[in-house]
Amino acid sequence: MNETYRAVAEFAQTWGLIYFVGIFLCVLVYALAPSRKSEFEHAARLPLSED
């Protein structure tokens, strides 16, 4: 049983790290994409609008 737990924990740690790094890189590419610049600038000005 201890060996099974250790194998599952190692699998989850390794692939969990790879999964979260992949998600982080996708979010980073999305946020820094030049095509999204105007969308983010508009969102940044929303709290200042009088409307």
Backbone as numpy.savetxt, mean C-alpha at the origin, in Angstrom:
# Nx Ny Nz CAx CAy CAz Cx Cy Cz
3.25 -31.34 15.90 2.41 -30.14 15.90 3.28 -28.89 15.90
4.33 -28.89 16.71 5.23 -27.74 16.78 5.89 -27.48 15.43
6.23 -28.55 14.72 6.85 -28.40 13.40 5.87 -27.81 12.39
4.61 -28.19 12.47 3.59 -27.65 11.59 3.38 -26.17 11.85
3.30 -25.80 13.11 3.14 -24.39 13.47 4.31 -23.56 12.96
5.50 -24.09 13.13 6.71 -23.37 12.70 6.70 -23.19 11.18
6.30 -24.20 10.45 6.25 -24.12 8.99 5.21 -23.10 8.53
4.05 -23.12 9.16 2.99 -22.17 8.80 3.41 -20.75 9.16
4.04 -20.57 10.32 4.48 -19.24 10.73 5.55 -18.71 9.78
6.47 -19.54 9.38 7.52 -19.11 8.45 6.93 -18.75 7.09
5.99 -19.55 6.62 5.32 -19.26 5.35 4.58 -17.93 5.43
3.84 -17.70 6.52 3.07 -16.47 6.66 3.98 -15.25 6.77
5.08 -15.37 7.47 6.00 -14.25 7.61 6.64 -13.89 6.27
7.09 -14.88 5.55 7.76 -14.64 4.28 6.80 -14.06 3.26
5.71 -14.76 3.01 4.79 -14.32 1.97 3.98 -13.11 2.41
3.75 -12.95 3.70 3.09 -11.74 4.18 3.93 -10.52 3.93
5.23 -10.62 4.17 6.14 -9.52 3.90 6.16 -9.18 2.41
6.25 -10.19 1.58 6.26 -9.97 0.12 4.95 -9.33 -0.32
3.83 -9.78 0.23 2.52 -9.23 -0.10 2.44 -7.75 0.28
2.84 -7.41 1.49 2.73 -6.02 1.94 3.72 -5.10 1.22
4.89 -5.59 0.88 5.82 -4.78 0.09 5.24 -4.54 -1.30
4.61 -5.54 -1.87 3.96 -5.37 -3.18 2.84 -4.36 -3.13
2.01 -4.43 -2.10 0.92 -3.46 -1.95 1.48 -2.06 -1.76
2.53 -1.93 -0.94 3.15 -0.63 -0.71 3.68 -0.04 -2.01
4.33 -0.86 -2.83 4.87 -0.37 -4.09 3.75 0.05 -5.05
2.65 -0.68 -5.06 1.51 -0.30 -5.90 0.93 1.04 -5.46
0.78 1.24 -4.16 0.26 2.51 -3.65 1.24 3.64 -3.96
2.51 3.39 -3.84 3.53 4.40 -4.14 3.48 4.81 -5.61
3.39 3.84 -6.49 3.29 4.14 -7.93 2.01 4.92 -8.22
0.91 4.53 -7.60 -0.35 5.24 -7.79 -0.25 6.69 -7.33
0.33 6.90 -6.15 0.40 8.24 -5.58 1.37 9.15 -6.32
2.42 8.58 -6.87 3.44 9.40 -7.52 3.31 9.44 -9.04
2.27 8.85 -9.58 2.08 8.87 -11.03 1.79 10.30 -11.50
2.50 10.75 -12.52 2.28 12.13 -13.01 0.85 12.37 -13.48
0.17 11.35 -13.95 -1.19 11.54 -14.44 -2.18 11.83 -13.31
-1.82 11.56 -12.06 -2.69 11.79 -10.91 -2.44 13.14 -10.24
-1.47 13.91 -10.73 -1.08 15.15 -10.07 -2.25 16.13 -9.94
-2.98 16.35 -11.02 -4.09 17.31 -10.96 -5.20 16.83 -10.02
-5.43 15.55 -9.99 -6.45 14.98 -9.09 -6.08 15.22 -7.62
-4.81 15.01 -7.28 -4.37 15.21 -5.90 -4.30 16.69 -5.54
-3.94 17.54 -6.50 -3.94 18.98 -6.23 -5.35 19.48 -5.96
-6.30 18.98 -6.71 -7.70 19.35 -6.48 -8.16 18.88 -5.10
-7.82 17.68 -4.73 -8.20 17.15 -3.42 -7.54 17.94 -2.29
-6.32 18.42 -2.53 -5.62 19.20 -1.50 -6.28 20.56 -1.28
-6.93 21.10 -2.30 -7.58 22.41 -2.18 -9.01 22.32 -1.66
-9.58 21.16 -1.58 -10.97 21.01 -1.16 -11.27 21.61 0.23
-10.43 21.42 1.23 -10.75 22.00 2.55 -10.76 23.52 2.55
-10.12 24.13 1.58 -10.03 25.59 1.53 -11.16 26.23 0.72
-11.94 25.42 0.03 -12.99 25.97 -0.82 -14.17 26.48 0.02
-14.78 27.53 -0.46 -15.91 28.15 0.23 -17.21 27.42 -0.03
-17.22 26.61 -1.02 -18.44 25.94 -1.47 -18.97 24.96 -0.50
